[in-house]
């Protein structure tokens, strides 16, 4: 019975694992042919030539072209109505804790962080000013920003006391 089991195991192995005898050379040749084709599809490596040393005629472009100043990115805050405050509040403390100076280029805004720089443009005359937010407000209805007297003067809002402006938050 042991012979029968042994014979059955040999037959099963022969059926499950087909012989590869005699094919190993063919498989190796086929693999090397594929490998050679794969290798030939790449360009040969060649070192780059050394950079030429600058000659006496070389021109340094940094000396000719002026440096391009980086333009601060702007984020439009939209348009709104601006007013100004001056004499009555001059010398008082602002919400940020500093003393209000009506001659400084500062402004009050409800939500912008203290220290933010905002470009305020009067579209009726095209004049603009950059102000620093140092106070909270305005507390008047339908107003977007309160400017210091100096900032309002720069963009031409003093005569009417208020006017439509466009706001843009400047990046640092």
DSSP file (Angstrom, degrees, kcal/mol; ACC not computed):
  #  RESIDUE AA STRUCTURE BP1 BP2  ACC     N-H-->O    O-->H-N    N-H-->O    O-->H-N    TCO  KAPPA ALPHA  PHI   PSI    X-CA   Y-CA   Z-CA
    1    1 A X     >        0   0    0      0, 0.0     4,-2.2     0, 0.0     5,-0.2   0.000 360.0 360.0 360.0 -33.8    0.0    0.0    0.0
    2    2 A X  H  >  +     0   0    0      1,-0.2     4,-2.4     2,-0.2     5,-0.2   0.873 360.0  52.1 -64.0 -36.9    2.9    2.3    0.7
    3    3 A X  H  > S+     0   0    0      2,-0.2     4,-2.7     1,-0.2    -1,-0.2   0.902 108.5  50.8 -64.9 -39.4    4.1    1.8   -2.9
    4    4 A X  H  > S+     0   0    0      2,-0.2     4,-2.3     1,-0.2    -2,-0.2   0.910 111.9  46.2 -64.5 -43.4    0.7    2.7   -4.2
    5    5 A X  H  X S+     0   0    0     -4,-2.2     4,-2.2     2,-0.2    -1,-0.2   0.906 113.1  50.0 -65.3 -42.7    0.6    5.9   -2.1
    6    6 A X  H  X S+     0   0    0     -4,-2.4     4,-2.0     1,-0.2    -2,-0.2   0.921 111.6  48.2 -62.6 -44.2    4.2    6.8   -3.2
    7    7 A X  H  X S+     0   0    0     -4,-2.7     4,-2.3     1,-0.2    -2,-0.2   0.891 110.6  51.3 -64.2 -41.1    3.3    6.2   -6.9
    8    8 A X  H  X S+     0   0    0     -4,-2.3     4,-2.5     1,-0.2    -1,-0.2   0.882 109.1  51.4 -63.5 -38.6    0.2    8.3   -6.6
    9    9 A X  H  X S+     0   0    0     -4,-2.2     4,-2.3     2,-0.2    -1,-0.2   0.895 109.8  49.4 -66.5 -39.4    2.2   11.1   -5.0
   10   10 A X  H  X S+     0   0    0     -4,-2.0     4,-2.1     2,-0.2    -2,-0.2   0.915 112.8  46.8 -65.8 -43.2    4.7   11.0   -7.9
   11   11 A X  H  X S+     0   0    0     -4,-2.3     4,-2.1     2,-0.2    -2,-0.2   0.917 112.3  50.0 -65.9 -43.2    2.0   11.1  -10.5
   12   12 A X  H  X S+     0   0    0     -4,-2.5     4,-2.7     1,-0.2     5,-0.2   0.906 111.2  49.3 -62.0 -41.3    0.2   13.9   -8.8
   13   13 A X  H  X S+     0   0    0     -4,-2.3     4,-2.6     1,-0.2    -1,-0.2   0.888 109.7  51.7 -65.7 -38.1    3.4   15.9   -8.6
   14   14 A X  H  < S+     0   0    0     -4,-2.1    -1,-0.2     1,-0.2    -2,-0.2   0.872 113.9  43.8 -66.5 -36.7    4.1   15.3  -12.3
   15   15 A X  H  < S+     0   0    0     -4,-2.1     3,-0.3    -5,-0.1    -2,-0.2   0.887 118.0  43.6 -75.3 -38.8    0.6   16.5  -13.2
   16   16 A X  H  < S+     0   0    0     -4,-2.7     2,-0.7     1,-0.2    -2,-0.2   0.868 119.6  40.7 -75.4 -36.8    0.7   19.6  -10.9
   17   17 A X  S  < S-     0   0    0     -4,-2.6    -1,-0.2    -5,-0.2     3,-0.1  -0.820  83.9-151.5-115.5  90.5    4.2   20.7  -11.7
   18   18 A X        -     0   0    0     -2,-0.7    -3,-0.1    -3,-0.3    -4,-0.0  -0.299  29.6 -99.1 -63.5 147.1    4.8   20.3  -15.4
   19   19 A X        -     0   0    0     -5,-0.2    -1,-0.1     1,-0.1    -5,-0.0  -0.323  30.7-173.3 -68.1 143.6    8.4   19.7  -16.2
   20   20 A X    >>  +     0   0    0     -3,-0.1     3,-2.0    -2,-0.0     4,-0.6   0.157  35.4 140.5-118.6  14.3   10.6   22.5  -17.4
   21   21 A X  T 34 S+     0   0    0      1,-0.3    -2,-0.0     2,-0.2     0, 0.0  -0.372  73.5  15.1 -62.3 133.3   13.6   20.4  -18.3
   22   22 A X  T 34 S+     0   0    0     -2,-0.1     4,-0.3     1,-0.0    -1,-0.3   0.229 111.2  82.0  89.0 -14.9   15.3   21.6  -21.5
   23   23 A X  T <>  +     0   0    0     -3,-2.0     4,-2.6     1,-0.1     5,-0.2   0.552  64.1  85.7 -98.2  -8.4   13.4   24.9  -21.4
   24   24 A X  H  X S+     0   0    0     -4,-0.6     4,-2.1     1,-0.2     5,-0.2   0.873  90.3  49.4 -64.1 -36.4   15.7   26.7  -19.0
   25   25 A X  H  > S+     0   0    0      2,-0.2     4,-2.2     1,-0.2    -1,-0.2   0.900 111.7  49.3 -67.7 -38.9   18.1   27.8  -21.7
   26   26 A X  H  > S+     0   0    0     -4,-0.3     4,-2.3     2,-0.2    -2,-0.2   0.919 112.0  48.2 -65.0 -43.0   15.2   29.1  -23.8
   27   27 A X  H  X S+     0   0    0     -4,-2.6     4,-2.4     1,-0.2    -2,-0.2   0.898 111.7  49.6 -64.7 -40.6   13.7   31.1  -20.9
   28   28 A X  H  X S+     0   0    0     -4,-2.1     4,-2.2    -5,-0.2    -1,-0.2   0.903 111.5  48.5 -65.4 -41.1   17.1   32.6  -20.0
   29   29 A X  H  X S+     0   0    0     -4,-2.2     4,-1.9     2,-0.2    -2,-0.2   0.901 112.3  49.0 -65.3 -41.0   17.7   33.6  -23.7
   30   30 A X  H  X S+     0   0    0     -4,-2.3     4,-2.1     1,-0.2    -2,-0.2   0.902 111.3  49.7 -65.3 -41.2   14.2   35.2  -23.8
   31   31 A X  H  X S+     0   0    0     -4,-2.4     4,-2.3     1,-0.2    -2,-0.2   0.899 111.0  48.6 -65.5 -40.9   14.8   37.1  -20.6
   32   32 A X  H  X S+     0   0    0     -4,-2.2     4,-2.3     2,-0.2    -1,-0.2   0.854 109.6  53.2 -69.8 -32.5   18.1   38.5  -21.7
   33   33 A X  H  X S+     0   0    0     -4,-1.9     4,-2.1     2,-0.2    -2,-0.2   0.918 110.9  46.4 -66.2 -42.8   16.6   39.6  -25.0
   34   34 A X  H  X S+     0   0    0     -4,-2.1     4,-2.2     1,-0.2    -2,-0.2   0.904 112.5  50.9 -64.0 -41.0   13.8   41.5  -23.2
   35   35 A X  H  X S+     0   0    0     -4,-2.3     4,-2.5     1,-0.2    -2,-0.2   0.895 109.1  50.4 -64.4 -40.4   16.4   43.0  -20.8
   36   36 A X  H  X S+     0   0    0     -4,-2.3     4,-2.0     2,-0.2    -1,-0.2   0.900 111.1  49.1 -65.6 -40.5   18.6   44.1  -23.8
   37   37 A X  H  X S+     0   0    0     -4,-2.1     4,-0.7     2,-0.2    -2,-0.2   0.886 111.8  49.5 -64.6 -38.8   15.5   45.8  -25.4
   38   38 A X  H >< S+     0   0    0     -4,-2.2     3,-0.8     1,-0.2     4,-0.2   0.918 111.7  47.9 -65.8 -44.3   14.6   47.5  -22.2
   39   39 A X  H >< S+     0   0    0     -4,-2.5     3,-1.2     1,-0.2    -2,-0.2   0.855 107.4  56.1 -66.3 -35.2   18.2   48.8  -21.7
   40   40 A X  H 3< S+     0   0    0     -4,-2.0    -1,-0.2     1,-0.3    -2,-0.2   0.646  92.2  71.5 -75.5 -12.3   18.4   50.1  -25.3
   41   41 A X  T << S+     0   0    0     -3,-0.8     2,-0.3    -4,-0.7    -1,-0.3   0.603  87.4  79.2 -78.2  -8.8   15.3   52.2  -24.8
   42   42 A X  S <  S-     0   0    0     -3,-1.2     2,-0.1    -4,-0.2     3,-0.1  -0.741  86.5-114.2 -98.7 146.7   17.2   54.6  -22.5
   43   43 A X        -     0   0    0     -2,-0.3     2,-0.1     1,-0.1    -2,-0.1  -0.479  39.1-102.2 -74.0 148.7   19.6   57.3  -23.7
   44   44 A X        -     0   0    0     -2,-0.1     2,-0.4     1,-0.1    -1,-0.1  -0.435  37.2-110.2 -70.3 145.6   23.2   56.8  -22.9
   45   45 A X        +     0   0    0     -2,-0.1     2,-0.4    -3,-0.1    -1,-0.1  -0.639  40.9 174.7 -77.7 127.1   24.5   58.9  -20.0
   46   46 A X        -     0   0    0     -2,-0.4     2,-0.1    -3,-0.0    -3,-0.0  -0.999  31.4-117.8-133.4 133.5   26.9   61.6  -21.1
   47   47 A X        -     0   0    0     -2,-0.4     2,-0.1     1,-0.1     3,-0.1  -0.387  34.4-108.8 -68.0 144.6   28.3   64.2  -18.7
   48   48 A X        -     0   0    0      1,-0.1    -1,-0.1    -2,-0.1     3,-0.1  -0.416  39.3-101.0 -69.7 148.3   27.4   67.8  -19.5
   49   49 A X        -     0   0    0      1,-0.1    -1,-0.1    -2,-0.1     3,-0.1  -0.381  46.6 -93.4 -68.1 151.7   30.3   70.0  -20.8
   50   50 A X        -     0   0    0      1,-0.1    -1,-0.1    -3,-0.1     2,-0.1  -0.362  47.1-101.0 -64.9 143.5   31.9   72.3  -18.3
   51   51 A X        -     0   0    0      1,-0.1     2,-0.1    -3,-0.1    -1,-0.1  -0.393  40.1-109.9 -66.7 140.3   30.4   75.8  -18.2
   52   52 A X        -     0   0    0     -2,-0.1     2,-0.1     1,-0.1    -1,-0.1  -0.456  32.6-111.3 -71.1 141.9   32.5   78.3  -20.0
   53   53 A X        -     0   0    0     -2,-0.1    -1,-0.1     1,-0.1     2,-0.0  -0.482  43.3 -94.2 -70.4 143.1   34.3   80.8  -17.8
   54   54 A X        -     0   0    0     -2,-0.1    -1,-0.1     1,-0.1     2,-0.1  -0.341  43.6-140.4 -60.7 135.6   32.9   84.4  -18.1
   55   55 A X    >   -     0   0    0      1,-0.1     3,-1.5    -3,-0.1    -1,-0.1  -0.339  28.4 -97.4 -88.9 176.1   34.8   86.3  -20.6
   56   56 A X  T 3  S+     0   0    0      1,-0.3    -1,-0.1    -2,-0.1    -2,-0.1   0.682 123.6  58.3 -66.2 -17.2   35.8   90.0  -20.4
   57   57 A X  T 3  S+     0   0    0      2,-0.1    -1,-0.3     0, 0.0    -3,-0.0   0.460  77.6 120.1 -92.4  -2.1   32.8   90.8  -22.5
   58   58 A X    <   -     0   0    0     -3,-1.5     2,-0.5     1,-0.1    -4,-0.0  -0.353  53.5-145.7 -66.7 143.9   30.2   89.2  -20.2
   59   59 A X        -     0   0    0     -2,-0.0     2,-0.8     3,-0.0     3,-0.1  -0.936   7.1-137.8-115.3 130.9   27.6   91.6  -18.9
   60   60 A X    >>  -     0   0    0     -2,-0.5     3,-1.5     1,-0.2     4,-0.7  -0.787  12.6-159.0 -86.6 110.0   26.1   91.4  -15.4
   61   61 A X  H 3> S+     0   0    0     -2,-0.8     4,-2.5     1,-0.3     3,-0.5   0.756  86.5  68.2 -64.1 -25.2   22.4   92.0  -16.0
   62   62 A X  H 34 S+     0   0    0      1,-0.2    -1,-0.3     2,-0.2     5,-0.1   0.797  99.7  50.7 -64.3 -26.5   21.9   92.9  -12.3
   63   63 A X  H <4 S+     0   0    0     -3,-1.5    -1,-0.2     1,-0.1    -2,-0.2   0.736 116.9  39.3 -81.2 -22.7   23.9   96.1  -13.0
   64   64 A X  H  < S+     0   0    0     -4,-0.7     2,-0.3    -3,-0.5    -2,-0.2   0.921 108.7  56.1 -92.1 -54.6   21.9   97.0  -16.1
   65   65 A X  S  < S-     0   0    0     -4,-2.5    -1,-0.1     1,-0.1     3,-0.1  -0.632  86.9-119.4 -84.8 134.3   18.3   96.3  -15.2
   66   66 A X        -     0   0    0     -2,-0.3     2,-0.1     1,-0.1    -3,-0.1  -0.401  39.5 -94.7 -67.8 149.5   16.8   97.9  -12.1
   67   67 A X        -     0   0    0     -5,-0.1     2,-0.6     1,-0.1    -1,-0.1  -0.388  37.5-121.8 -64.1 138.8   15.6   95.5   -9.5
   68   68 A X        -     0   0    0     -3,-0.1     2,-0.2    -2,-0.1    -1,-0.1  -0.740  25.6-132.3 -85.5 121.5   11.9   94.7   -9.8
   69   69 A X        -     0   0    0     -2,-0.6     2,-0.4     1,-0.1    -1,-0.0  -0.510  22.7-112.3 -74.7 139.6   10.2   95.6   -6.5
   70   70 A X        -     0   0    0     -2,-0.2     2,-0.5     1,-0.1    -1,-0.1  -0.571  28.5-135.0 -73.0 127.7    7.9   93.0   -5.2
   71   71 A X        -     0   0    0     -2,-0.4     2,-0.2     1,-0.1    -1,-0.1  -0.717  21.4-118.2 -86.5 128.8    4.4   94.2   -5.4
   72   72 A X        -     0   0    0     -2,-0.5     2,-0.1     1,-0.1    -1,-0.1  -0.444  31.9-113.9 -66.0 132.8    2.4   93.5   -2.2
   73   73 A X        -     0   0    0     -2,-0.2    98,-2.1    97,-0.1     2,-0.4  -0.418  31.6-150.7 -68.2 143.1   -0.5   91.2   -2.9
   74   74 A X  E     -A  170   0A   0     96,-0.2     2,-0.5    -2,-0.1    96,-0.2  -0.915  10.8-159.2-117.6 143.5   -3.9   92.8   -2.4
   75   75 A X  E     -A  169   0A   0     94,-2.3    94,-3.1    -2,-0.4     2,-0.1  -0.975  26.1-128.2-119.2 114.8   -7.2   91.2   -1.3
   76   76 A X  E     -A  168   0A   0     -2,-0.5    92,-0.3    92,-0.3     3,-0.1  -0.392  20.9-173.2 -65.4 132.6  -10.2   93.3   -2.3
   77   77 A X  E     -     0   0A   0     90,-2.9    91,-0.2     1,-0.4    -1,-0.2   0.366  43.7-122.3-102.4   0.2  -12.6   93.9    0.6
   78   78 A X  E     -A  167   0A   0     89,-0.8    89,-3.0     2,-0.0    -1,-0.4  -0.401  37.4 -51.6  91.2-169.3  -15.1   95.5   -1.7
   79   79 A X  E     +A  166   0A   0     87,-0.2     2,-0.3    -2,-0.1    87,-0.2  -0.729  58.5 145.2-108.1 156.7  -16.7   99.0   -1.6
   80   80 A X  E     -A  165   0A   0     85,-2.4    85,-3.2    -2,-0.3     2,-0.5  -0.949  48.9 -72.7-168.6-175.1  -18.4  100.8    1.2
   81   81 A X  E     -A  164   0A   0     61,-0.3    63,-3.5    -2,-0.3    64,-1.3  -0.835  41.5-163.4-100.5 131.2  -19.0  104.2    2.8
   82   82 A X  E     +Ab 163 145A   0     81,-3.1    81,-1.9    -2,-0.5     2,-0.3  -0.857  10.5 174.9-111.2 147.2  -16.2  105.9    4.6
   83   83 A X  E     -Ab 162 146A   0     62,-1.9    64,-3.3    -2,-0.4     2,-0.3  -0.778  20.2-129.3-132.5-178.7  -16.4  108.7    7.1
   84   84 A X  E     - b   0 147A   0     77,-0.8     2,-0.4    62,-0.3    64,-0.2  -0.945   8.6-157.4-135.6 158.8  -13.7  110.4    9.2
   85   85 A X  E     + b   0 148A   0     62,-2.1    64,-0.7    -2,-0.3    67,-0.1  -0.989  28.0 139.2-133.5 146.0  -13.2  111.4   12.8
   86   86 A X    >>  +     0   0    0     -2,-0.4     3,-1.4    62,-0.2     4,-1.2   0.126  54.7  26.8-145.2-105.9  -10.9  114.0   14.1
   87   87 A X  G >4 S+     0   0    0      1,-0.3     3,-0.5     2,-0.2    15,-0.1   0.814 114.5  55.6 -51.7 -44.6  -10.8  116.8   16.7
   88   88 A X  G 34 S+     0   0    0      1,-0.2    -1,-0.3     3,-0.0    -3,-0.0   0.832 119.1  33.2 -60.9 -32.7  -13.4  115.3   19.2
   89   89 A X  G X4 S+     0   0    0     -3,-1.4     3,-2.2     2,-0.1    11,-0.3   0.491  85.6 126.6-103.2  -5.3  -11.4  112.1   19.5
   90   90 A X  T << S+     0   0    0     -4,-1.2    11,-0.2    -3,-0.5     3,-0.1  -0.325  81.1  13.0 -59.2 127.6   -7.8  113.5   19.1
   91   91 A X  T 3  S+     0   0    0      9,-2.8    -1,-0.3     1,-0.3     2,-0.1   0.288 100.3 118.9  89.6  -9.9   -5.7  112.4   22.0
   92   92 A X  S <  S-     0   0    0     -3,-2.2     8,-3.8     8,-0.1    -1,-0.3  -0.422  72.3 -94.1 -83.7 164.5   -8.1  109.7   23.3
   93   93 A X  B     -G   99   0B   0      6,-0.2     6,-0.2    -2,-0.1     2,-0.1  -0.548  35.3-143.0 -78.4 141.6   -7.3  106.0   23.5
   94   94 A X    >   -     0   0    0      4,-3.0     3,-1.6    -2,-0.2    41,-0.2  -0.444  33.7 -96.7 -92.2 174.1   -8.3  103.8   20.6
   95   95 A X  T 3  S+     0   0    0      1,-0.3    40,-0.2    -2,-0.1    -1,-0.1   0.765 125.6  57.8 -63.4 -24.7   -9.6  100.2   21.0
   96   96 A X  T 3  S-     0   0    0     38,-1.4    -1,-0.3     2,-0.1    39,-0.1   0.583 119.6-110.4 -82.0  -8.9   -6.0   99.0   20.4
   97   97 A X  S <  S+     0   0    0     -3,-1.6     2,-0.1     1,-0.4    -2,-0.1   0.257  79.9 117.8 100.8 -12.2   -4.8  101.0   23.4
   98   98 A X  S    S-     0   0    0     36,-0.3    -4,-3.0    -5,-0.1    -1,-0.4  -0.461  73.4 -97.5 -86.0 164.0   -2.8  103.6   21.4
   99   99 A X  B     -G   93   0B   0     -6,-0.2     2,-0.3    -2,-0.1    -6,-0.2  -0.645  39.8-116.0 -81.8 131.8   -3.5  107.3   21.5
  100  100 A X        -     0   0    0     -8,-3.8    -9,-2.8    -2,-0.4     2,-0.5  -0.501  28.2-168.7 -71.8 130.5   -5.6  108.5   18.5
  101  101 A X    >   -     0   0    0     -2,-0.3     3,-1.9   -11,-0.2     5,-0.2  -0.961  12.3-160.5-120.9 111.1   -3.8  111.0   16.3
  102  102 A X  T 3  S+     0   0    0     -2,-0.5    48,-2.3     1,-0.3    49,-0.2   0.673  93.0  57.6 -66.5 -14.5   -6.0  112.7   13.8
  103  103 A X  T 3  S+     0   0    0     46,-0.2    -1,-0.3    47,-0.1     2,-0.2   0.442  91.6  89.2 -94.0  -1.2   -2.9  113.6   11.8
  104  104 A X  S <  S-     0   0    0     -3,-1.9     2,-1.4     1,-0.0    47,-0.6  -0.545  88.4-110.8 -91.3 161.7   -1.8  110.0   11.4
  105  105 A X  S    S+     0   0    0     -2,-0.2    27,-1.6    45,-0.1     2,-0.2  -0.631  71.4 127.4 -93.0  78.2   -2.9  107.7    8.6
  106  106 A X  E     -c  132   0A   0     -2,-1.4    42,-2.1    25,-0.3     2,-0.3  -0.766  35.5-167.9-127.8 171.1   -5.0  105.3   10.7
  107  107 A X  E     -cD 133 147A   0     25,-1.7    27,-2.3    -2,-0.2    28,-1.0  -0.980  19.8-123.6-156.2 163.8   -8.6  104.0   10.5
  108  108 A X  E     +cD 135 146A   0     38,-3.0    38,-2.1    -2,-0.3     2,-0.3  -0.949  28.9 173.7-114.1 135.5  -11.2  102.1   12.5
  109  109 A X  E     - D   0 145A   0     26,-2.0    29,-0.2    -2,-0.4    36,-0.1  -0.985  33.2-130.7-139.3 149.2  -12.8   98.9   11.2
  110  110 A X  S    S+     0   0    0     34,-0.5    28,-0.1    -2,-0.3    -1,-0.1   0.871  97.4   7.6 -68.5 -37.9  -15.3   96.6   12.8
  111  111 A X  S    S+     0   0    0     26,-0.1    -1,-0.1     2,-0.1     3,-0.1   0.667  91.7 107.5-124.5 -21.5  -13.5   93.3   12.1
  112  112 A X  S    S-     0   0    0      1,-0.1    -3,-0.2     4,-0.0     3,-0.1  -0.346  75.8-102.4 -65.6 143.2  -10.0   93.6   10.6
  113  113 A X    >   -     0   0    0      1,-0.1     3,-1.9     2,-0.1    20,-0.2  -0.299  42.4 -94.7 -63.8 147.0   -7.2   92.8   13.0
  114  114 A X  T 3  S+     0   0    0      1,-0.2    20,-0.2    20,-0.1    -1,-0.1  -0.355 113.0  31.6 -59.2 140.7   -5.3   95.7   14.6
  115  115 A X  T 3  S+     0   0    0     18,-3.4    -1,-0.2     1,-0.3    19,-0.1   0.260  83.9 140.9  92.2 -11.5   -2.2   96.6   12.6
  116  116 A X    <   -     0   0    0     -3,-1.9    17,-2.6    17,-0.2     2,-0.5  -0.363  47.6-135.2 -63.2 142.8   -3.7   95.5    9.2
  117  117 A X  E     -EF 132 170A   0     53,-0.5    53,-2.8    15,-0.2     2,-0.4  -0.884  24.2-173.9-102.6 131.4   -2.8   97.8    6.3
  118  118 A X  E     -EF 131 169A   0     13,-2.6    13,-2.7    -2,-0.5     2,-0.6  -0.983  21.5-140.2-128.9 132.8   -5.7   98.8    4.0
  119  119 A X  E     -EF 130 168A   0     49,-3.3    49,-1.7    -2,-0.4     2,-0.5  -0.837  20.8-163.8 -89.4 122.0   -5.6  100.7    0.8
  120  120 A X  E     -EF 129 167A   0      9,-3.1     9,-2.1    -2,-0.6     2,-0.4  -0.940   7.4-171.0-109.7 120.7   -8.6  103.0    0.7
  121  121 A X  E     -EF 128 166A   0     45,-2.6    45,-2.6    -2,-0.5     2,-0.8  -0.940  20.3-145.6-118.5 132.6   -9.4  104.4   -2.8
  122  122 A X    >>  -     0   0    0      5,-3.1     4,-2.3    -2,-0.4     3,-1.1  -0.849  12.4-162.9 -91.7 106.8  -11.9  107.2   -3.6
  123  123 A X  T 34 S+     0   0    0     -2,-0.8    -1,-0.1    41,-0.4    42,-0.1   0.725  82.5  66.7 -67.8 -19.5  -13.3  106.1   -7.0
  124  124 A X  T 34 S+     0   0    0     40,-0.4    -1,-0.2     1,-0.2    41,-0.1   0.799 123.7  12.1 -72.4 -26.2  -14.7  109.5   -7.7
  125  125 A X  T <4 S-     0   0    0     -3,-1.1    -2,-0.2     2,-0.2    -1,-0.2   0.445  97.2-123.2-127.2  -4.1  -11.2  111.1   -8.0
  126  126 A X     <  +     0   0    0     -4,-2.3     2,-0.2     1,-0.3    -3,-0.2   0.463  62.7 139.6  78.0   1.0   -8.9  108.0   -8.1
  127  127 A X        -     0   0    0     -5,-0.5    -5,-3.1    28,-0.2     2,-0.3  -0.528  28.8-174.7 -80.3 145.8   -6.9  109.1   -5.0
  128  128 A X  E     - E   0 121A   0     -7,-0.2     2,-0.3    -2,-0.2    -7,-0.2  -0.941  13.1-168.0-139.1 161.4   -5.9  106.5   -2.5
  129  129 A X  E     - E   0 120A   0     -9,-2.1    -9,-3.1    -2,-0.3     2,-0.6  -0.987  21.1-129.6-145.2 148.8   -4.2  106.2    0.9
  130  130 A X  E     - E   0 119A   0     -2,-0.3     2,-0.3   -11,-0.2   -11,-0.2  -0.914  32.3-176.6-103.7 124.7   -2.8  103.3    2.9
  131  131 A X  E     - E   0 118A   0    -13,-2.7   -13,-2.6    -2,-0.6     2,-0.5  -0.815  22.6-131.6-119.1 158.7   -4.0  103.3    6.5
  132  132 A X  E     -cE 106 117A   0    -27,-1.6   -25,-1.7    -2,-0.3     2,-0.5  -0.936  25.3-124.0-109.6 130.9   -3.3  101.1    9.5
  133  133 A X  E     +c  107   0A   0    -17,-2.6   -18,-3.4    -2,-0.5   -17,-0.2  -0.619  48.5 146.9 -76.3 122.5   -6.2   99.7   11.5
  134  134 A X  E     +     0   0A   0    -27,-2.3   -38,-1.4    -2,-0.5   -36,-0.3   0.275  56.5  44.2-137.3   8.5   -5.9  100.8   15.1
  135  135 A X  E    S-c  108   0A   0    -28,-1.0   -26,-2.0   -40,-0.2     2,-0.3  -0.946  73.0-113.1-149.1 166.7   -9.5  101.2   16.3
  136  136 A X        +     0   0    0     -2,-0.3     2,-0.3   -28,-0.3   -26,-0.2  -0.799  58.3  17.2-103.5 148.3  -13.0   99.7   16.2
  137  137 A X        -     0   0    0     -2,-0.3     9,-0.1     1,-0.3     2,-0.1  -0.871  28.3-152.1 142.0-171.8  -15.9  101.2   14.4
  138  138 A X        -     0   0    0     -2,-0.3    -1,-0.3   -29,-0.2     5,-0.1   0.585  31.7-177.9 -77.0 156.6  -17.6  102.9   12.7
  139  139 A X        +     0   0    0     -3,-0.1     2,-0.3    -2,-0.1     3,-0.1   0.389  52.0 102.5-102.5   1.7  -20.6  102.9   14.8
  140  140 A X  S >  S-     0   0    0      1,-0.1     3,-1.2     2,-0.0    -3,-0.0  -0.621  85.2 -96.2 -82.2 146.0  -22.7  104.9   12.4
  141  141 A X  T 3  S+     0   0    0     -2,-0.3    -1,-0.1     1,-0.2     3,-0.1  -0.310 102.0   8.5 -64.3 142.1  -25.2  103.0   10.3
  142  142 A X  T 3  S+     0   0    0      1,-0.2     2,-0.4    -4,-0.1   -61,-0.3   0.677  94.7 128.2  62.7  22.4  -24.2  101.9    6.8
  143  143 A X    <   -     0   0    0     -3,-1.2    -1,-0.2     1,-0.1   -61,-0.2  -0.866  38.3-171.9-106.9 144.5  -20.5  102.9    7.2
  144  144 A X        +     0   0    0    -63,-3.5   -34,-0.5    -2,-0.4     2,-0.3   0.801  68.1   9.9-101.0 -39.1  -17.7  100.5    6.5
  145  145 A X  E     -bD  82 109A   0    -64,-1.3   -62,-1.9   -36,-0.1     2,-0.5  -0.998  56.4-144.6-147.1 143.3  -14.6  102.4    7.7
  146  146 A X  E     -bD  83 108A   0    -38,-2.1   -38,-3.0    -2,-0.3   -62,-0.3  -0.958  24.8-158.6-107.8 123.8  -13.8  105.5    9.8
  147  147 A X  E     -bD  84 107A   0    -64,-3.3   -62,-2.1    -2,-0.5   -40,-0.2  -0.664  21.2-108.1 -99.4 154.7  -10.6  107.3    8.6
  148  148 A X  E  >  -b   85   0A   0    -42,-2.1     4,-2.5    -2,-0.3     5,-0.2  -0.375  39.8-104.7 -68.8 161.7   -8.4  109.7   10.5
  149  149 A X  H  > S+     0   0    0    -64,-0.7     4,-2.3     1,-0.2   -46,-0.2   0.897 121.8  52.4 -57.8 -41.7   -8.7  113.3    9.4
  150  150 A X  H  > S+     0   0    0    -48,-2.3     4,-2.0   -46,-0.4    -1,-0.2   0.905 110.2  47.3 -62.4 -42.3   -5.4  113.1    7.6
  151  151 A X  H  > S+     0   0    0    -47,-0.6     4,-1.3   -49,-0.2    -1,-0.2   0.901 112.1  49.9 -67.0 -40.6   -6.4  110.0    5.6
  152  152 A X  H  X>S+     0   0    0     -4,-2.5     5,-2.8     1,-0.2     4,-0.6   0.880 109.8  51.8 -64.9 -37.4   -9.7  111.6    4.7
  153  153 A X  H ><5S+     0   0    0     -4,-2.3     3,-0.9    -5,-0.2    -1,-0.2   0.909 104.2  57.9 -63.7 -42.4   -7.9  114.7    3.5
  154  154 A X  H 3<5S+     0   0    0     -4,-2.0    -1,-0.2     1,-0.2    -2,-0.2   0.853 114.7  35.7 -57.3 -37.9   -5.6  112.6    1.3
  155  155 A X  H 3<5S-     0   0    0     -4,-1.3    -1,-0.2    -3,-0.1   -28,-0.2   0.387 117.2-107.1-103.3   4.6   -8.4  111.1   -0.7
  156  156 A X  T <<5S+     0   0    0     -3,-0.9     4,-0.2    -4,-0.6    -3,-0.2   0.865  78.5 125.2  81.5  37.8  -10.7  114.1   -0.7
  157  157 A X     >< +     0   0    0     -5,-2.8     4,-2.3     1,-0.1    -4,-0.2   0.445  46.4  90.2-103.7  -1.9  -13.5  113.2    1.8
  158  158 A X  T  4 S+     0   0    0     -6,-0.5    -1,-0.1     1,-0.2    -5,-0.1   0.908  81.0  55.9 -64.7 -43.8  -13.3  116.2    4.1
  159  159 A X  T  4 S+     0   0    0      1,-0.2    -1,-0.2     2,-0.1    -2,-0.1   0.918 121.1  27.0 -59.0 -48.6  -15.8  118.5    2.2
  160  160 A X  T  4 S-     0   0    0     -4,-0.2    -1,-0.2     2,-0.1    -2,-0.2   0.780  97.6-134.3 -84.7 -28.3  -18.7  116.0    2.4
  161  161 A X  S  < S+     0   0    0     -4,-2.3   -77,-0.8    -9,-0.1     2,-0.3   0.215  80.2  34.6  91.4 -16.3  -17.6  114.2    5.5
  162  162 A X  E     +A   83   0A   0    -79,-0.2     2,-0.3    -5,-0.1   -79,-0.2  -0.969  62.6 161.7-158.4 166.1  -18.2  110.8    3.9
  163  163 A X  E     -A   82   0A   0    -81,-1.9   -81,-3.1    -2,-0.3     2,-0.3  -0.951  44.2 -77.7-179.8 163.2  -18.1  109.0    0.6
  164  164 A X  E     +A   81   0A   0     -2,-0.3   -41,-0.4   -83,-0.2   -40,-0.4  -0.576  51.7 175.5 -75.8 133.9  -18.0  105.7   -1.3
  165  165 A X  E     -A   80   0A   0    -85,-3.2   -85,-2.4    -2,-0.3     2,-0.4  -0.910  28.5-128.6-134.5 161.7  -14.5  104.1   -1.2
  166  166 A X  E     -AF  79 121A   0    -45,-2.6   -45,-2.6    -2,-0.3     2,-0.4  -0.944  25.2-153.2-111.1 136.5  -13.0  100.8   -2.3
  167  167 A X  E     +AF  78 120A   0    -89,-3.0   -90,-2.9    -2,-0.4   -89,-0.8  -0.883  14.3 179.9-114.4 140.8  -11.0   98.8    0.2
  168  168 A X  E     -AF  76 119A   0    -49,-1.7   -49,-3.3    -2,-0.4     2,-0.4  -0.979  24.2-134.5-139.4 126.4   -8.1   96.4   -0.3
  169  169 A X  E     -AF  75 118A   0    -94,-3.1   -94,-2.3    -2,-0.4     2,-0.3  -0.662  24.1-142.7 -79.1 127.4   -6.3   94.5    2.4
  170  170 A X  E     -AF  74 117A   0    -53,-2.8   -53,-0.5    -2,-0.4   -96,-0.2  -0.722  10.0-127.1 -93.6 140.9   -2.5   94.7    1.8
  171  171 A X              0   0    0    -98,-2.1   -99,-0.1    -2,-0.3    -1,-0.0  -0.434 360.0 360.0 -78.7 159.8   -0.2   91.7    2.6
  172  172 A X              0   0    0     -2,-0.1    -1,-0.1  -100,-0.1  -100,-0.0   0.475 360.0 360.0 -78.1 360.0    2.8   92.2    4.8
